Amino acid sequence: MPGKDAGRVTGLQVSAWNLVLLVPLLMLVTPWFNFDKPRVFGLPFFYWFQFLFVLVGVASVAIVYVMTKGKPVVVGKPDRLTVDDLDEGEHR
């Protein structure tokens, strides 16, 4: 149907909050934390710092989710899918 996608936002949705997702990528720069000391519970710095960054990654995703979930994808009408939007078959 022509015009069926009118009002629908398609493509990449960009938000400044998505930049927070770059923070966990700092874990990939291993020369910054490739050390033995200080140790926590007998674990070398390298291992407990990586574990800490797992928690930082989870927190980053949670922050981005909370800050962007209320943002409507479609402006001007409720952000609800209709039966026609969910139907994968051909309409006649």
HTML snippet that shows the backbone in 3Dmol.js (N, CA, C, O; Angstrom):
<script src="https://3Dmol.org/build/3Dmol-min.js"></script>
<div id="view" style="width:600px;height:400px;position:relative"></div>
<script>
const pdb = `
ATOM      1  N   MET A   1       0.834  -1.168   0.000  1.00  0.00           N
ATOM      2  CA  MET A   1       0.000   0.000   0.000  1.00  0.00           C
ATOM      3  C   MET A   1       0.883   1.237   0.000  1.00  0.00           C
ATOM      4  O   MET A   1       1.770   1.367   0.844  1.00  0.00           O
ATOM      5  N   PRO A   2       0.655   2.120  -0.912  1.00  0.00           N
ATOM      6  CA  PRO A   2       1.428   3.353  -0.895  1.00  0.00           C
ATOM      7  C   PRO A   2       0.999   4.216   0.283  1.00  0.00           C
ATOM      8  O   PRO A   2      -0.183   4.303   0.613  1.00  0.00           O
ATOM      9  N   GLY A   3       1.969   4.842   0.899  1.00  0.00           N
ATOM     10  CA  GLY A   3       1.687   5.717   2.024  1.00  0.00           C
ATOM     11  C   GLY A   3       1.481   4.996   3.342  1.00  0.00           C
ATOM     12  O   GLY A   3       1.180   5.630   4.354  1.00  0.00           O
ATOM     13  N   LYS A   4       1.637   3.682   3.346  1.00  0.00           N
ATOM     14  CA  LYS A   4       1.428   2.918   4.569  1.00  0.00           C
ATOM     15  C   LYS A   4       2.470   3.278   5.626  1.00  0.00           C
ATOM     16  O   LYS A   4       2.174   3.241   6.820  1.00  0.00           O
ATOM     17  N   ASP A   5       3.675   3.623   5.205  1.00  0.00           N
ATOM     18  CA  ASP A   5       4.739   3.949   6.139  1.00  0.00           C
ATOM     19  C   ASP A   5       4.751   5.433   6.519  1.00  0.00           C
ATOM     20  O   ASP A   5       5.680   5.896   7.181  1.00  0.00           O
ATOM     21  N   ALA A   6       3.737   6.169   6.108  1.00  0.00           N
ATOM     22  CA  ALA A   6       3.694   7.592   6.447  1.00  0.00           C
ATOM     23  C   ALA A   6       3.567   7.740   7.964  1.00  0.00           C
ATOM     24  O   ALA A   6       2.709   7.114   8.586  1.00  0.00           O
ATOM     25  N   GLY A   7       4.410   8.555   8.537  1.00  0.00           N
ATOM     26  CA  GLY A   7       4.385   8.759   9.980  1.00  0.00           C
ATOM     27  C   GLY A   7       5.236   7.771  10.747  1.00  0.00           C
ATOM     28  O   GLY A   7       5.444   7.941  11.949  1.00  0.00           O
ATOM     29  N   ARG A   8       5.727   6.750  10.086  1.00  0.00           N
ATOM     30  CA  ARG A   8       6.540   5.745  10.758  1.00  0.00           C
ATOM     31  C   ARG A   8       8.009   6.126  10.602  1.00  0.00           C
ATOM     32  O   ARG A   8       8.461   6.451   9.504  1.00  0.00           O
ATOM     33  N   VAL A   9       8.729   6.085  11.678  1.00  0.00           N
ATOM     34  CA  VAL A   9      10.152   6.388  11.652  1.00  0.00           C
ATOM     35  C   VAL A   9      10.905   5.093  11.394  1.00  0.00           C
ATOM     36  O   VAL A   9      10.771   4.125  12.143  1.00  0.00           O
ATOM     37  N   THR A  10      11.689   5.083  10.344  1.00  0.00           N
ATOM     38  CA  THR A  10      12.467   3.895  10.035  1.00  0.00           C
ATOM     39  C   THR A  10      13.943   4.254  10.049  1.00  0.00           C
ATOM     40  O   THR A  10      14.310   5.425   9.951  1.00  0.00           O
ATOM     41  N   GLY A  11      14.764   3.261  10.168  1.00  0.00           N
ATOM     42  CA  GLY A  11      16.201   3.492  10.142  1.00  0.00           C
ATOM     43  C   GLY A  11      16.791   3.610  11.532  1.00  0.00           C
ATOM     44  O   GLY A  11      16.167   3.224  12.520  1.00  0.00           O
ATOM     45  N   LEU A  12      17.978   4.136  11.599  1.00  0.00           N
ATOM     46  CA  LEU A  12      18.736   4.243  12.829  1.00  0.00           C
ATOM     47  C   LEU A  12      18.197   5.356  13.715  1.00  0.00           C
ATOM     48  O   LEU A  12      18.022   6.487  13.264  1.00  0.00           O
ATOM     49  N   GLN A  13      17.937   5.036  14.967  1.00  0.00           N
ATOM     50  CA  GLN A  13      17.489   6.020  15.941  1.00  0.00           C
ATOM     51  C   GLN A  13      18.709   6.485  16.726  1.00  0.00           C
ATOM     52  O   GLN A  13      19.366   5.673  17.377  1.00  0.00           O
ATOM     53  N   VAL A  14      19.017   7.759  16.677  1.00  0.00           N
ATOM     54  CA  VAL A  14      20.217   8.295  17.315  1.00  0.00           C
ATOM     55  C   VAL A  14      19.817   9.081  18.557  1.00  0.00           C
ATOM     56  O   VAL A  14      18.917   9.920  18.523  1.00  0.00           O
ATOM     57  N   SER A  15      20.513   8.786  19.654  1.00  0.00           N
ATOM     58  CA  SER A  15      20.313   9.513  20.892  1.00  0.00           C
ATOM     59  C   SER A  15      21.683   9.759  21.514  1.00  0.00           C
ATOM     60  O   SER A  15      22.582   8.927  21.402  1.00  0.00           O
ATOM     61  N   ALA A  16      21.833  10.888  22.160  1.00  0.00           N
ATOM     62  CA  ALA A  16      23.110  11.195  22.813  1.00  0.00           C
ATOM     63  C   ALA A  16      23.396  10.205  23.941  1.00  0.00           C
ATOM     64  O   ALA A  16      24.557   9.984  24.288  1.00  0.00           O
ATOM     65  N   TRP A  17      22.361   9.614  24.510  1.00  0.00           N
ATOM     66  CA  TRP A  17      22.556   8.625  25.577  1.00  0.00           C
ATOM     67  C   TRP A  17      23.273   7.388  25.070  1.00  0.00           C
ATOM     68  O   TRP A  17      23.901   6.677  25.856  1.00  0.00           O
ATOM     69  N   ASN A  18      23.196   7.115  23.783  1.00  0.00           N
ATOM     70  CA  ASN A  18      23.882   5.934  23.236  1.00  0.00           C
ATOM     71  C   ASN A  18      25.399   6.044  23.374  1.00  0.00           C
ATOM     72  O   ASN A  18      26.090   5.027  23.330  1.00  0.00           O
ATOM     73  N   LEU A  19      25.921   7.234  23.537  1.00  0.00           N
ATOM     74  CA  LEU A  19      27.365   7.402  23.725  1.00  0.00           C
ATOM     75  C   LEU A  19      27.847   6.772  25.033  1.00  0.00           C
ATOM     76  O   LEU A  19      29.021   6.426  25.160  1.00  0.00           O
ATOM     77  N   VAL A  20      26.947   6.624  25.998  1.00  0.00           N
ATOM     78  CA  VAL A  20      27.307   5.967  27.261  1.00  0.00           C
ATOM     79  C   VAL A  20      27.718   4.515  27.008  1.00  0.00           C
ATOM     80  O   VAL A  20      28.481   3.940  27.783  1.00  0.00           O
ATOM     81  N   LEU A  21      27.219   3.934  25.938  1.00  0.00           N
ATOM     82  CA  LEU A  21      27.567   2.546  25.611  1.00  0.00           C
ATOM     83  C   LEU A  21      29.018   2.394  25.170  1.00  0.00           C
ATOM     84  O   LEU A  21      29.507   1.271  25.049  1.00  0.00           O
ATOM     85  N   LEU A  22      29.706   3.488  24.932  1.00  0.00           N
ATOM     86  CA  LEU A  22      31.128   3.422  24.587  1.00  0.00           C
ATOM     87  C   LEU A  22      32.012   3.217  25.816  1.00  0.00           C
ATOM     88  O   LEU A  22      33.153   2.773  25.689  1.00  0.00           O
ATOM     89  N   VAL A  23      31.500   3.533  26.995  1.00  0.00           N
ATOM     90  CA  VAL A  23      32.288   3.415  28.227  1.00  0.00           C
ATOM     91  C   VAL A  23      32.801   1.989  28.455  1.00  0.00           C
ATOM     92  O   VAL A  23      33.980   1.832  28.772  1.00  0.00           O
ATOM     93  N   PRO A  24      31.976   0.940  28.312  1.00  0.00           N
ATOM     94  CA  PRO A  24      32.501  -0.414  28.529  1.00  0.00           C
ATOM     95  C   PRO A  24      33.604  -0.815  27.538  1.00  0.00           C
ATOM     96  O   PRO A  24      34.363  -1.746  27.806  1.00  0.00           O
ATOM     97  N   LEU A  25      33.697  -0.133  26.416  1.00  0.00           N
ATOM     98  CA  LEU A  25      34.743  -0.463  25.448  1.00  0.00           C
ATOM     99  C   LEU A  25      36.139  -0.085  25.956  1.00  0.00           C
ATOM    100  O   LEU A  25      37.145  -0.540  25.412  1.00  0.00           O
ATOM    101  N   LEU A  26      36.195   0.740  26.992  1.00  0.00           N
ATOM    102  CA  LEU A  26      37.488   1.078  27.584  1.00  0.00           C
ATOM    103  C   LEU A  26      38.169  -0.153  28.172  1.00  0.00           C
ATOM    104  O   LEU A  26      39.382  -0.156  28.380  1.00  0.00           O
ATOM    105  N   MET A  27      37.389  -1.195  28.440  1.00  0.00           N
ATOM    106  CA  MET A  27      37.942  -2.438  28.962  1.00  0.00           C
ATOM    107  C   MET A  27      38.884  -3.094  27.956  1.00  0.00           C
ATOM    108  O   MET A  27      39.734  -3.898  28.337  1.00  0.00           O
ATOM    109  N   LEU A  28      38.741  -2.764  26.706  1.00  0.00           N
ATOM    110  CA  LEU A  28      39.572  -3.383  25.670  1.00  0.00           C
ATOM    111  C   LEU A  28      40.982  -2.811  25.614  1.00  0.00           C
ATOM    112  O   LEU A  28      41.845  -3.373  24.941  1.00  0.00           O
ATOM    113  N   VAL A  29      41.229  -1.716  26.301  1.00  0.00           N
ATOM    114  CA  VAL A  29      42.560  -1.105  26.307  1.00  0.00           C
ATOM    115  C   VAL A  29      43.338  -1.726  27.478  1.00  0.00           C
ATOM    116  O   VAL A  29      43.495  -1.103  28.529  1.00  0.00           O
ATOM    117  N   THR A  30      43.817  -2.946  27.285  1.00  0.00           N
ATOM    118  CA  THR A  30      44.437  -3.700  28.377  1.00  0.00           C
ATOM    119  C   THR A  30      45.729  -3.106  28.918  1.00  0.00           C
ATOM    120  O   THR A  30      46.015  -3.337  30.094  1.00  0.00           O
ATOM    121  N   PRO A  31      46.540  -2.358  28.162  1.00  0.00           N
ATOM    122  CA  PRO A  31      47.744  -1.791  28.792  1.00  0.00           C
ATOM    123  C   PRO A  31      47.448  -0.849  29.951  1.00  0.00           C
ATOM    124  O   PRO A  31      48.322  -0.611  30.784  1.00  0.00           O
ATOM    125  N   TRP A  32      46.237  -0.309  30.021  1.00  0.00           N
ATOM    126  CA  TRP A  32      45.883   0.581  31.111  1.00  0.00           C
ATOM    127  C   TRP A  32      45.756  -0.145  32.441  1.00  0.00           C
ATOM    128  O   TRP A  32      45.919   0.469  33.495  1.00  0.00           O
ATOM    129  N   PHE A  33      45.464  -1.451  32.412  1.00  0.00           N
ATOM    130  CA  PHE A  33      45.228  -2.159  33.667  1.00  0.00           C
ATOM    131  C   PHE A  33      45.901  -3.521  33.726  1.00  0.00           C
ATOM    132  O   PHE A  33      45.482  -4.370  34.513  1.00  0.00           O
ATOM    133  N   ASN A  34      46.912  -3.753  32.934  1.00  0.00           N
ATOM    134  CA  ASN A  34      47.619  -5.027  32.923  1.00  0.00           C
ATOM    135  C   ASN A  34      48.691  -5.036  34.020  1.00  0.00           C
ATOM    136  O   ASN A  34      49.889  -4.972  33.742  1.00  0.00           O
ATOM    137  N   PHE A  35      48.227  -5.119  35.276  1.00  0.00           N
ATOM    138  CA  PHE A  35      49.122  -5.106  36.428  1.00  0.00           C
ATOM    139  C   PHE A  35      48.759  -6.221  37.383  1.00  0.00           C
ATOM    140  O   PHE A  35      47.657  -6.769  37.331  1.00  0.00           O
ATOM    141  N   ASP A  36      49.693  -6.551  38.255  1.00  0.00           N
ATOM    142  CA  ASP A  36      49.468  -7.595  39.243  1.00  0.00           C
ATOM    143  C   ASP A  36      48.902  -7.025  40.538  1.00  0.00           C
ATOM    144  O   ASP A  36      48.056  -7.651  41.178  1.00  0.00           O
ATOM    145  N   LYS A  37      49.360  -5.855  40.920  1.00  0.00           N
ATOM    146  CA  LYS A  37      48.950  -5.268  42.194  1.00  0.00           C
ATOM    147  C   LYS A  37      48.200  -3.974  41.942  1.00  0.00           C
ATOM    148  O   LYS A  37      48.496  -3.305  40.952  1.00  0.00           O
ATOM    149  N   PRO A  38      47.278  -3.593  42.747  1.00  0.00           N
ATOM    150  CA  PRO A  38      46.869  -4.156  44.034  1.00  0.00           C
ATOM    151  C   PRO A  38      45.973  -5.374  43.854  1.00  0.00           C
ATOM    152  O   PRO A  38      45.235  -5.480  42.874  1.00  0.00           O
ATOM    153  N   ARG A  39      46.046  -6.277  44.800  1.00  0.00           N
ATOM    154  CA  ARG A  39      45.234  -7.495  44.786  1.00  0.00           C
ATOM    155  C   ARG A  39      44.023  -7.318  45.692  1.00  0.00           C
ATOM    156  O   ARG A  39      44.103  -6.683  46.744  1.00  0.00           O
ATOM    157  N   VAL A  40      42.905  -7.887  45.269  1.00  0.00           N
ATOM    158  CA  VAL A  40      41.679  -7.877  46.070  1.00  0.00           C
ATOM    159  C   VAL A  40      41.258  -9.329  46.244  1.00  0.00           C
ATOM    160  O   VAL A  40      41.006 -10.025  45.260  1.00  0.00           O
ATOM    161  N   PHE A  41      41.180  -9.786  47.472  1.00  0.00           N
ATOM    162  CA  PHE A  41      40.853 -11.182  47.786  1.00  0.00           C
ATOM    163  C   PHE A  41      41.797 -12.148  47.076  1.00  0.00           C
ATOM    164  O   PHE A  41      41.393 -13.246  46.695  1.00  0.00           O
ATOM    165  N   GLY A  42      43.036 -11.747  46.900  1.00  0.00           N
ATOM    166  CA  GLY A  42      44.036 -12.592  46.256  1.00  0.00           C
ATOM    167  C   GLY A  42      44.027 -12.523  44.737  1.00  0.00           C
ATOM    168  O   GLY A  42      44.895 -13.114  44.095  1.00  0.00           O
ATOM    169  N   LEU A  43      43.085 -11.831  44.154  1.00  0.00           N
ATOM    170  CA  LEU A  43      43.006 -11.713  42.692  1.00  0.00           C
ATOM    171  C   LEU A  43      43.882 -10.559  42.217  1.00  0.00           C
ATOM    172  O   LEU A  43      43.845  -9.471  42.790  1.00  0.00           O
ATOM    173  N   PRO A  44      44.669 -10.798  41.171  1.00  0.00           N
ATOM    174  CA  PRO A  44      45.459  -9.694  40.612  1.00  0.00           C
ATOM    175  C   PRO A  44      44.550  -8.580  40.079  1.00  0.00           C
ATOM    176  O   PRO A  44      43.390  -8.811  39.739  1.00  0.00           O
ATOM    177  N   PHE A  45      45.101  -7.390  40.018  1.00  0.00           N
ATOM    178  CA  PHE A  45      44.369  -6.208  39.560  1.00  0.00           C
ATOM    179  C   PHE A  45      43.695  -6.461  38.218  1.00  0.00           C
ATOM    180  O   PHE A  45      42.544  -6.067  38.028  1.00  0.00           O
ATOM    181  N   PHE A  46      44.383  -7.106  37.286  1.00  0.00           N
ATOM    182  CA  PHE A  46      43.857  -7.344  35.945  1.00  0.00           C
ATOM    183  C   PHE A  46      42.494  -8.036  35.994  1.00  0.00           C
ATOM    184  O   PHE A  46      41.572  -7.645  35.278  1.00  0.00           O
ATOM    185  N   TYR A  47      42.364  -9.073  36.843  1.00  0.00           N
ATOM    186  CA  TYR A  47      41.128  -9.855  36.869  1.00  0.00           C
ATOM    187  C   TYR A  47      39.988  -9.125  37.575  1.00  0.00           C
ATOM    188  O   TYR A  47      38.865  -9.098  37.070  1.00  0.00           O
ATOM    189  N   TRP A  48      40.266  -8.534  38.734  1.00  0.00           N
ATOM    190  CA  TRP A  48      39.152  -7.882  39.416  1.00  0.00           C
ATOM    191  C   TRP A  48      38.734  -6.606  38.719  1.00  0.00           C
ATOM    192  O   TRP A  48      37.578  -6.199  38.834  1.00  0.00           O
ATOM    193  N   PHE A  49      39.642  -5.961  37.995  1.00  0.00           N
ATOM    194  CA  PHE A  49      39.274  -4.771  37.243  1.00  0.00           C
ATOM    195  C   PHE A  49      38.380  -5.149  36.052  1.00  0.00           C
ATOM    196  O   PHE A  49      37.445  -4.420  35.722  1.00  0.00           O
ATOM    197  N   GLN A  50      38.671  -6.284  35.414  1.00  0.00           N
ATOM    198  CA  GLN A  50      37.788  -6.745  34.329  1.00  0.00           C
ATOM    199  C   GLN A  50      36.405  -7.079  34.857  1.00  0.00           C
ATOM    200  O   GLN A  50      35.398  -6.761  34.223  1.00  0.00           O
ATOM    201  N   PHE A  51      36.356  -7.722  36.021  1.00  0.00           N
ATOM    202  CA  PHE A  51      35.053  -8.032  36.617  1.00  0.00           C
ATOM    203  C   PHE A  51      34.295  -6.746  36.949  1.00  0.00           C
ATOM    204  O   PHE A  51      33.083  -6.666  36.747  1.00  0.00           O
ATOM    205  N   LEU A  52      35.001  -5.758  37.452  1.00  0.00           N
ATOM    206  CA  LEU A  52      34.386  -4.461  37.737  1.00  0.00           C
ATOM    207  C   LEU A  52      33.798  -3.854  36.464  1.00  0.00           C
ATOM    208  O   LEU A  52      32.725  -3.252  36.497  1.00  0.00           O
ATOM    209  N   PHE A  53      34.505  -4.014  35.343  1.00  0.00           N
ATOM    210  CA  PHE A  53      34.005  -3.457  34.085  1.00  0.00           C
ATOM    211  C   PHE A  53      32.787  -4.209  33.557  1.00  0.00           C
ATOM    212  O   PHE A  53      32.014  -3.651  32.779  1.00  0.00           O
ATOM    213  N   VAL A  54      32.603  -5.462  33.963  1.00  0.00           N
ATOM    214  CA  VAL A  54      31.358  -6.154  33.626  1.00  0.00           C
ATOM    215  C   VAL A  54      30.195  -5.428  34.295  1.00  0.00           C
ATOM    216  O   VAL A  54      29.157  -5.202  33.674  1.00  0.00           O
ATOM    217  N   LEU A  55      30.373  -5.066  35.556  1.00  0.00           N
ATOM    218  CA  LEU A  55      29.328  -4.326  36.268  1.00  0.00           C
ATOM    219  C   LEU A  55      29.127  -2.927  35.663  1.00  0.00           C
ATOM    220  O   LEU A  55      28.000  -2.437  35.589  1.00  0.00           O
ATOM    221  N   VAL A  56      30.213  -2.296  35.239  1.00  0.00           N
ATOM    222  CA  VAL A  56      30.111  -0.987  34.579  1.00  0.00           C
ATOM    223  C   VAL A  56      29.334  -1.124  33.266  1.00  0.00           C
ATOM    224  O   VAL A  56      28.527  -0.257  32.930  1.00  0.00           O
ATOM    225  N   GLY A  57      29.572  -2.206  32.525  1.00  0.00           N
ATOM    226  CA  GLY A  57      28.846  -2.443  31.277  1.00  0.00           C
ATOM    227  C   GLY A  57      27.356  -2.639  31.510  1.00  0.00           C
ATOM    228  O   GLY A  57      26.533  -2.105  30.766  1.00  0.00           O
ATOM    229  N   VAL A  58      27.006  -3.402  32.539  1.00  0.00           N
ATOM    230  CA  VAL A  58      25.592  -3.613  32.871  1.00  0.00           C
ATOM    231  C   VAL A  58      24.946  -2.290  33.277  1.00  0.00           C
ATOM    232  O   VAL A  58      23.828  -1.983  32.862  1.00  0.00           O
ATOM    233  N   ALA A  59      25.654  -1.513  34.086  1.00  0.00           N
ATOM    234  CA  ALA A  59      25.119  -0.216  34.497  1.00  0.00           C
ATOM    235  C   ALA A  59      24.951   0.727  33.299  1.00  0.00           C
ATOM    236  O   ALA A  59      23.981   1.482  33.230  1.00  0.00           O
ATOM    237  N   SER A  60      25.888   0.680  32.371  1.00  0.00           N
ATOM    238  CA  SER A  60      25.791   1.535  31.182  1.00  0.00           C
ATOM    239  C   SER A  60      24.574   1.189  30.344  1.00  0.00           C
ATOM    240  O   SER A  60      23.842   2.076  29.904  1.00  0.00           O
ATOM    241  N   VAL A  61      24.357  -0.097  30.125  1.00  0.00           N
ATOM    242  CA  VAL A  61      23.184  -0.522  29.343  1.00  0.00           C
ATOM    243  C   VAL A  61      21.896  -0.148  30.076  1.00  0.00           C
ATOM    244  O   VAL A  61      20.934   0.292  29.447  1.00  0.00           O
ATOM    245  N   ALA A  62      21.871  -0.319  31.391  1.00  0.00           N
ATOM    246  CA  ALA A  62      20.675   0.030  32.159  1.00  0.00           C
ATOM    247  C   ALA A  62      20.385   1.524  32.083  1.00  0.00           C
ATOM    248  O   ALA A  62      19.233   1.929  31.929  1.00  0.00           O
ATOM    249  N   ILE A  63      21.418   2.335  32.190  1.00  0.00           N
ATOM    250  CA  ILE A  63      21.226   3.791  32.111  1.00  0.00           C
ATOM    251  C   ILE A  63      20.672   4.190  30.750  1.00  0.00           C
ATOM    252  O   ILE A  63      19.728   4.976  30.670  1.00  0.00           O
ATOM    253  N   VAL A  64      21.253   3.654  29.677  1.00  0.00           N
ATOM    254  CA  VAL A  64      20.778   3.994  28.331  1.00  0.00           C
ATOM    255  C   VAL A  64      19.344   3.510  28.130  1.00  0.00           C
ATOM    256  O   VAL A  64      18.533   4.207  27.520  1.00  0.00           O
ATOM    257  N   TYR A  65      19.031   2.323  28.637  1.00  0.00           N
ATOM    258  CA  TYR A  65      17.670   1.802  28.505  1.00  0.00           C
ATOM    259  C   TYR A  65      16.657   2.704  29.210  1.00  0.00           C
ATOM    260  O   TYR A  65      15.633   3.069  28.633  1.00  0.00           O
ATOM    261  N   VAL A  66      16.950   3.055  30.448  1.00  0.00           N
ATOM    262  CA  VAL A  66      16.014   3.878  31.221  1.00  0.00           C
ATOM    263  C   VAL A  66      15.849   5.267  30.601  1.00  0.00           C
ATOM    264  O   VAL A  66      14.744   5.808  30.565  1.00  0.00           O
ATOM    265  N   MET A  67      16.934   5.830  30.122  1.00  0.00           N
ATOM    266  CA  MET A  67      16.868   7.191  29.595  1.00  0.00           C
ATOM    267  C   MET A  67      16.253   7.265  28.193  1.00  0.00           C
ATOM    268  O   MET A  67      15.823   8.340  27.775  1.00  0.00           O
ATOM    269  N   THR A  68      16.202   6.158  27.468  1.00  0.00           N
ATOM    270  CA  THR A  68      15.669   6.200  26.106  1.00  0.00           C
ATOM    271  C   THR A  68      14.373   5.422  25.930  1.00  0.00           C
ATOM    272  O   THR A  68      13.781   5.486  24.852  1.00  0.00           O
ATOM    273  N   LYS A  69      13.908   4.695  26.931  1.00  0.00           N
ATOM    274  CA  LYS A  69      12.722   3.854  26.737  1.00  0.00           C
ATOM    275  C   LYS A  69      11.438   4.645  26.588  1.00  0.00           C
ATOM    276  O   LYS A  69      10.517   4.183  25.914  1.00  0.00           O
ATOM    277  N   GLY A  70      11.345   5.808  27.185  1.00  0.00           N
ATOM    278  CA  GLY A  70      10.126   6.594  27.102  1.00  0.00           C
ATOM    279  C   GLY A  70      10.021   7.422  25.835  1.00  0.00           C
ATOM    280  O   GLY A  70       8.997   8.062  25.595  1.00  0.00           O
ATOM    281  N   LYS A  71      11.062   7.417  25.029  1.00  0.00           N
ATOM    282  CA  LYS A  71      11.090   8.221  23.818  1.00  0.00           C
ATOM    283  C   LYS A  71      10.259   7.531  22.734  1.00  0.00           C
ATOM    284  O   LYS A  71      10.573   6.402  22.358  1.00  0.00           O
ATOM    285  N   PRO A  72       9.208   8.178  22.224  1.00  0.00           N
ATOM    286  CA  PRO A  72       8.381   7.523  21.209  1.00  0.00           C
ATOM    287  C   PRO A  72       9.120   7.381  19.885  1.00  0.00           C
ATOM    288  O   PRO A  72       9.871   8.263  19.470  1.00  0.00           O
ATOM    289  N   VAL A  73       8.889   6.260  19.244  1.00  0.00           N
ATOM    290  CA  VAL A  73       9.496   6.024  17.931  1.00  0.00           C
ATOM    291  C   VAL A  73       8.706   6.756  16.861  1.00  0.00           C
ATOM    292  O   VAL A  73       9.278   7.274  15.903  1.00  0.00           O
ATOM    293  N   VAL A  74       7.403   6.797  17.024  1.00  0.00           N
ATOM    294  CA  VAL A  74       6.525   7.481  16.084  1.00  0.00           C
ATOM    295  C   VAL A  74       5.988   8.731  16.767  1.00  0.00           C
ATOM    296  O   VAL A  74       5.457   8.662  17.876  1.00  0.00           O
ATOM    297  N   VAL A  75       6.128   9.856  16.110  1.00  0.00           N
ATOM    298  CA  VAL A  75       5.669  11.121  16.674  1.00  0.00           C
ATOM    299  C   VAL A  75       4.296  11.442  16.094  1.00  0.00           C
ATOM    300  O   VAL A  75       4.075  11.318  14.890  1.00  0.00           O
ATOM    301  N   GLY A  76       3.390  11.851  16.954  1.00  0.00           N
ATOM    302  CA  GLY A  76       2.088  12.286  16.473  1.00  0.00           C
ATOM    303  C   GLY A  76       0.987  11.270  16.662  1.00  0.00           C
ATOM    304  O   GLY A  76      -0.183  11.614  16.493  1.00  0.00           O
ATOM    305  N   LYS A  77       1.303  10.044  17.002  1.00  0.00           N
ATOM    306  CA  LYS A  77       0.280   9.043  17.285  1.00  0.00           C
ATOM    307  C   LYS A  77       0.833   8.086  18.332  1.00  0.00           C
ATOM    308  O   LYS A  77       2.046   8.037  18.539  1.00  0.00           O
ATOM    309  N   PRO A  78      -0.031   7.325  18.994  1.00  0.00           N
ATOM    310  CA  PRO A  78       0.462   6.401  20.023  1.00  0.00           C
ATOM    311  C   PRO A  78       1.445   5.386  19.438  1.00  0.00           C
ATOM    312  O   PRO A  78       1.308   4.957  18.292  1.00  0.00           O
ATOM    313  N   ASP A  79       2.422   5.019  20.234  1.00  0.00           N
ATOM    314  CA  ASP A  79       3.447   4.066  19.790  1.00  0.00           C
ATOM    315  C   ASP A  79       2.956   2.645  20.027  1.00  0.00           C
ATOM    316  O   ASP A  79       3.512   1.908  20.841  1.00  0.00           O
ATOM    317  N   ARG A  80       1.912   2.274  19.308  1.00  0.00           N
ATOM    318  CA  ARG A  80       1.350   0.929  19.416  1.00  0.00           C
ATOM    319  C   ARG A  80       1.247   0.326  18.023  1.00  0.00           C
ATOM    320  O   ARG A  80       0.912   1.012  17.057  1.00  0.00           O
ATOM    321  N   LEU A  81       1.533  -0.934  17.939  1.00  0.00           N
ATOM    322  CA  LEU A  81       1.420  -1.626  16.660  1.00  0.00           C
ATOM    323  C   LEU A  81      -0.009  -2.114  16.471  1.00  0.00           C
ATOM    324  O   LEU A  81      -0.653  -2.569  17.416  1.00  0.00           O
ATOM    325  N   THR A  82      -0.490  -2.015  15.252  1.00  0.00           N
ATOM    326  CA  THR A  82      -1.813  -2.545  14.937  1.00  0.00           C
ATOM    327  C   THR A  82      -1.654  -3.927  14.345  1.00  0.00           C
ATOM    328  O   THR A  82      -0.538  -4.392  14.114  1.00  0.00           O
ATOM    329  N   VAL A  83      -2.768  -4.575  14.102  1.00  0.00           N
ATOM    330  CA  VAL A  83      -2.740  -5.898  13.494  1.00  0.00           C
ATOM    331  C   VAL A  83      -2.077  -5.825  12.119  1.00  0.00           C
ATOM    332  O   VAL A  83      -1.340  -6.735  11.739  1.00  0.00           O
ATOM    333  N   ASP A  84      -2.332  -4.756  11.375  1.00  0.00           N
ATOM    334  CA  ASP A  84      -1.738  -4.602  10.053  1.00  0.00           C
ATOM    335  C   ASP A  84      -0.221  -4.446  10.136  1.00  0.00           C
ATOM    336  O   ASP A  84       0.500  -4.909   9.252  1.00  0.00           O
ATOM    337  N   ASP A  85       0.266  -3.797  11.194  1.00  0.00           N
ATOM    338  CA  ASP A  85       1.704  -3.654  11.360  1.00  0.00           C
ATOM    339  C   ASP A  85       2.377  -4.989  11.672  1.00  0.00           C
ATOM    340  O   ASP A  85       3.514  -5.229  11.265  1.00  0.00           O
ATOM    341  N   LEU A  86       1.673  -5.849  12.391  1.00  0.00           N
ATOM    342  CA  LEU A  86       2.238  -7.130  12.781  1.00  0.00           C
ATOM    343  C   LEU A  86       2.081  -8.196  11.703  1.00  0.00           C
ATOM    344  O   LEU A  86       2.808  -9.190  11.710  1.00  0.00           O
ATOM    345  N   ASP A  87       1.141  -8.002  10.775  1.00  0.00           N
ATOM    346  CA  ASP A  87       0.877  -8.991   9.733  1.00  0.00           C
ATOM    347  C   ASP A  87       2.035  -9.044   8.746  1.00  0.00           C
ATOM    348  O   ASP A  87       2.435  -8.026   8.182  1.00  0.00           O
ATOM    349  N   GLU A  88       2.564 -10.240   8.548  1.00  0.00           N
ATOM    350  CA  GLU A  88       3.672 -10.413   7.606  1.00  0.00           C
ATOM    351  C   GLU A  88       3.189 -10.811   6.214  1.00  0.00           C
ATOM    352  O   GLU A  88       3.969 -10.835   5.261  1.00  0.00           O
ATOM    353  N   GLY A  89       1.912 -11.119   6.105  1.00  0.00           N
ATOM    354  CA  GLY A  89       1.389 -11.552   4.820  1.00  0.00           C
ATOM    355  C   GLY A  89       1.088 -10.383   3.903  1.00  0.00           C
ATOM    356  O   GLY A  89       1.205  -9.218   4.284  1.00  0.00           O
ATOM    357  N   GLU A  90       0.696 -10.725   2.679  1.00  0.00           N
ATOM    358  CA  GLU A  90       0.375  -9.715   1.674  1.00  0.00           C
ATOM    359  C   GLU A  90      -1.090  -9.300   1.817  1.00  0.00           C
ATOM    360  O   GLU A  90      -1.963 -10.149   1.998  1.00  0.00           O
ATOM    361  N   HIS A  91      -1.355  -8.004   1.736  1.00  0.00           N
ATOM    362  CA  HIS A  91      -2.724  -7.508   1.812  1.00  0.00           C
ATOM    363  C   HIS A  91      -3.301  -7.396   0.412  1.00  0.00           C
ATOM    364  O   HIS A  91      -2.600  -7.047  -0.538  1.00  0.00           O
ATOM    365  N   ARG A  92      -4.611  -7.703   0.297  1.00  0.00           N
ATOM    366  CA  ARG A  92      -5.288  -7.578  -1.001  1.00  0.00           C
ATOM    367  C   ARG A  92      -6.442  -6.672  -0.900  1.00  0.00           C
ATOM    368  O   ARG A  92      -7.135  -6.443  -1.892  1.00  0.00           O
TER     369      ARG A  92
END
`;
const viewer = $3Dmol.createViewer("view");
viewer.addModel(pdb, "pdb");
viewer.setStyle({}, {cartoon: {color: "spectrum"}});
viewer.zoomTo();
viewer.render();
</script>
